[in-house]
Amino acid sequence: GGLMIVRIFRLTRIFRIIGMVFKLGKYSSGAKVLGTTLLGCGRELLIMGVVFVMAVVIFSSGMFFCENPDTSVLESEFESVVTGMYFAVVTLTTVGYGDMTPATDCGEAVACACALSGIFCLGLPISVI
């Protein structure tokens, strides 16, 4: 009973915050320009997102299989393809935390290709859009 009322109040508070964000566009010219740009470049952003997801899948799989040539024995930090996906996202977006590093020559080659692809897949198109 009482817990449900608290949940409803929290939900209405979330909707009020979301409404304030959308009202920001009415008063801020910068928010209007950002919204217009996102709507105008929606197709290009979608294509860039699809290319990004494809690159993440390719490089995470490549990293997993390069670091674990024998998949029955896991000896590296890349325990699964999902762990490789984390590494691929961090490397593609050029964040590079440094918490995971490849140990094999093949893994280092995949990591270099991943970093360069991040520049070509994200860096260049974003500057054009």
Secondary structure, 3 states (H helix, E strand, C coil): CHHHHHHHHHHHHHHHHHHHHHHHHHHCHHHHHHHHHHHHCHHHHHHHHHHHHHHHHHHHHHHHHHHCCCCCCCCCCCCCHHHHHHHHHHHHCCCCCCCCCCCCHHHHHHHHHHHHHHHHHHHHHHHHC
